[in-house]
Amino acid sequence: QVRGLCGTYNWNQQDEFTTPAGDVETGVTAFANKYRASGDCPALGPLPLEPCDAFAGRRELAEAACAVLHGPAFQ
């Protein structure tokens, strides 16, 4: 009964990109766009997303969050 961004967890890699409508996308971008929660989120384009360019105001927050992952709690 698992599906979505976490996959189907049935050991079949052919259906990992199953969308909410039940169809299977072949590319990451199209799959991710099917799970956009609102129109406030920009649709992903065909090029790889550069998070620091797209969300420059969030860089400090992202670096702080990553610092926790690289810190002693996760060593």
Protein Blocks (a to p, Z undefined) as FASTA:
>chain_A
ZZcjkononopaklmmccfkopacfbfklmmmmmpfbfklccddfbdcdfklmmmmlmmm
mmmmmmmmmmmklZZ
